[in-house]
Amino acid sequence: MDGWRARLGFLLPPGNPNVEPELISMAPKGVSVHFGRMIARGVTGDHAGQDARTRCQLDHIDEQTEMLAHLRPQVIAMAHTASSYMLGREGEIALTARLEKQYDIRFTSAFVSVVAAMEELGVKKVALGTPYAEAQTLAGKAALESYGLEVVNYRRLENVRNIYEETPARAYALAKAANTPEAEVIFLSGVGMPTVEVLDALEKDIGKPVISSVAAMMWNCLRIAGVQPVVPGYGRLLEGK
């Protein structure tokens, strides 16, 4: 039976085609991954209307959490960094506490996982790369700073028509453009842009840790579920080094 080590649950934006195959590719033997689609109206993946779609997802998050909770996973993660940016640190803490109490399941998010990953790696100075518009990128910068991290540089992916149409090659180039000598880690934000297959190559080429929202989320969910989070091929965070 699948999931004999752990079941992991993930709440996804409705139009994201990339995060499911990435999470499936990283799941260790005996760990099953299960998905619920959040509710959002409008054209998915477009910069226009992103805040309205994010608010809609948060307004309906109880419904999707309840459905996924029927599987009794060890943890449910909100796979959408922009939702964390909109909530802010205190808002996300409150949401997490409420959902954990209501459904008796550990709850986390991609962004909280990123913060935990940076603590694990012992880094404070971050180069941020996003596929977002400027306002959402600055919200991400502020969210990182609210946890005591220093964003030494940030870059936005240019000419984005739809986040979900982006490629690993573009994510690779974005990380290299965001990097600066003072950065201790590069963070590729957002679960819609495919990232995980370039993390190992980026670390070899740049010589420092590179993490993405999806990779950090898998690492943190495995930890919460009591599974050793060692999955080679996706950067040093998941190699356990």
C-alpha positions in Angstrom: 0.0 0.0 0.0 1.3 3.5 -0.9 1.9 5.8 2.0 3.1 3.1 4.5 5.7 5.5 5.8 3.7 8.7 5.6 0.9 10.5 3.7 1.5 14.1 2.8 -1.3 16.5 1.8 -0.9 19.6 -0.3 -3.4 22.4 -1.1 -2.7 23.8 -4.6 -3.9 26.7 -6.6 -6.4 25.5 -9.2 -4.4 26.1 -12.3 -1.0 25.0 -11.2 0.2 22.1 -13.5 3.8 21.9 -12.2 3.8 21.3 -8.4 2.2 17.9 -8.5 4.8 16.3 -10.8 7.6 18.0 -8.8 6.4 16.7 -5.5 5.7 13.2 -6.9 9.3 13.1 -8.3 10.7 13.9 -4.8 8.6 11.6 -2.7 10.7 8.8 -1.1 9.7 5.2 -1.2 6.7 4.5 1.0 5.6 8.2 1.1 2.5 9.1 -0.8 1.5 12.6 -1.8 -2.1 13.7 -2.1 -3.6 16.9 -3.5 -6.5 19.2 -3.1 -7.3 22.2 -5.3 -8.0 25.5 -3.7 -10.8 27.8 -5.0 -9.9 30.8 -7.0 -11.7 32.7 -9.7 -10.3 34.3 -12.8 -7.4 33.5 -15.2 -4.9 31.4 -13.3 -1.2 32.1 -13.5 -1.7 35.7 -14.7 -0.2 38.7 -12.8 -3.5 40.5 -13.2 -5.9 39.6 -10.5 -3.4 37.6 -8.4 -4.3 39.3 -5.1 -8.1 38.7 -5.7 -7.4 35.0 -6.5 -5.3 34.7 -3.4 -8.0 36.2 -1.2 -10.5 33.8 -2.6 -8.2 30.8 -1.8 -7.8 32.0 1.8 -11.5 32.6 2.1 -12.3 29.0 1.2 -9.3 27.2 2.7 -11.4 25.5 5.3 -13.4 23.6 2.7 -10.4 22.2 0.9 -8.6 21.4 4.2 -11.6 19.5 5.4 -11.7 17.4 2.2 -8.0 16.6 2.3 -8.2 15.8 6.0 -10.4 12.8 5.2 -7.2 11.0 4.0 -5.7 11.5 7.5 -2.3 12.7 6.2 0.4 13.4 8.8 0.6 16.9 7.5 -1.2 19.3 5.1 0.8 22.1 3.5 -0.5 25.2 1.7 1.4 25.1 -1.5 1.2 28.8 -2.4 3.8 31.3 -1.2 1.7 34.3 -2.3 -0.9 33.3 0.3 1.6 33.5 3.0 2.8 36.9 1.8 -0.8 38.2 1.9 -1.4 36.7 5.4 1.8 38.1 6.9 3.6 36.3 9.7 1.0 36.8 12.5 -1.9 36.0 10.1 -0.3 32.7 9.1 0.5 31.7 12.6 -3.2 32.3 13.5 -4.5 30.4 10.5 -2.2 27.4 11.2 -3.2 27.2 14.8 -6.9 27.4 13.9 -6.7 24.7 11.2 -4.6 22.3 13.3 -7.1 22.6 16.2 -10.1 22.1 13.9 -8.8 19.1 11.9 -6.3 17.6 14.3 -3.6 17.5 11.6 -0.3 19.3 11.5 -0.5 22.3 9.0 2.3 24.2 7.4 3.0 26.1 4.2 5.6 26.4 1.5 6.8 29.7 2.9 7.0 28.6 6.5 9.0 25.6 5.2 11.4 28.0 3.4 12.1 29.8 6.7 12.7 26.5 8.5 15.0 25.5 5.7 17.1 28.6 6.0 17.4 28.1 9.7 18.5 24.5 9.0 21.2 25.7 6.6 22.3 28.4 9.0 21.9 31.3 6.5 20.6 34.8 6.9 21.4 36.7 3.8 19.1 35.9 0.9 19.0 36.5 -2.8 15.3 36.3 -3.9 14.1 35.4 -7.3 10.4 35.4 -8.2 8.1 35.1 -11.2 5.7 37.7 -9.7 4.9 41.3 -10.3 6.7 43.9 -8.4 4.1 44.3 -5.6 4.0 40.5 -4.8 7.8 40.3 -5.0 8.1 43.1 -2.4 5.6 41.4 -0.3 7.8 38.3 -0.4 10.8 40.4 0.6 8.9 41.8 3.5 7.8 38.3 4.6 11.4 37.1 4.7 12.5 40.2 6.6 9.7 39.6 9.2 11.5 36.4 10.2 14.8 38.3 10.6 16.3 37.4 7.2 18.1 39.9 5.2 17.2 40.2 1.5 20.5 41.4 -0.1 19.1 41.3 -3.6 16.0 40.4 -5.5 15.2 39.8 -9.2 11.9 39.3 -11.0 11.5 37.1 -14.0 10.9 39.3 -17.0 8.3 39.0 -19.7 6.1 36.6 -17.8 2.9 35.8 -19.8 1.7 33.1 -17.4 3.7 31.8 -14.4 2.6 28.2 -15.2 4.1 28.4 -18.7 7.6 29.1 -17.3 10.4 26.6 -17.7 13.3 25.2 -15.6 15.7 27.0 -17.9 14.1 30.4 -17.1 14.2 29.5 -13.4 17.9 28.6 -13.7 18.7 32.0 -15.3 16.6 33.8 -12.7 18.6 32.3 -9.8 21.9 33.2 -11.4 20.7 36.7 -12.1 19.6 37.1 -8.4 22.8 35.9 -7.0 25.3 38.3 -5.5 28.6 37.7 -3.6 27.1 38.6 -0.2 24.1 36.3 -0.6 24.4 33.1 1.5 21.5 31.4 -0.2 19.3 31.8 -3.3 15.6 31.4 -2.8 13.3 30.8 -5.8 9.9 31.7 -4.6 6.6 30.4 -5.9 5.4 26.9 -6.5 4.0 27.6 -10.0 7.4 28.1 -11.7 9.2 24.7 -12.2 12.4 24.7 -10.2 13.3 21.4 -8.6 15.2 19.9 -11.5 17.7 22.8 -11.7 18.5 23.1 -8.0 21.4 20.6 -8.0 23.0 22.1 -11.1 22.6 25.6 -9.7 24.4 24.7 -6.5 27.2 23.1 -8.5 27.5 26.1 -10.7 27.1 28.8 -8.1 28.7 27.1 -5.1 26.1 28.0 -2.5 22.7 26.6 -1.3 19.7 27.1 -3.7 16.3 26.4 -2.4 12.8 26.7 -3.9 9.4 26.8 -2.3 8.5 23.3 -3.5 11.8 21.6 -2.4 11.6 23.3 1.0 8.0 22.3 1.4 8.8 18.6 0.7 11.7 18.7 3.1 9.6 20.2 5.9 6.6 17.9 5.4 8.9 14.8 5.5 10.4 16.1 8.8 6.9 16.8 10.3 5.8 13.3 9.2 8.7 11.7 10.9 10.5 10.6 7.7 14.2 11.3 7.3 14.2 14.1 4.7 17.0 12.8 2.5 16.2 12.9 -1.3 19.4 13.1 -3.4 19.5 15.2 -6.6 17.6 18.3 -5.4 20.3 20.3 -3.6 22.0 20.1 -0.3 18.9 20.7 1.8 17.4 17.4 0.7 20.7 15.6 0.7 20.9 16.0 4.4 24.4 17.5 4.3 
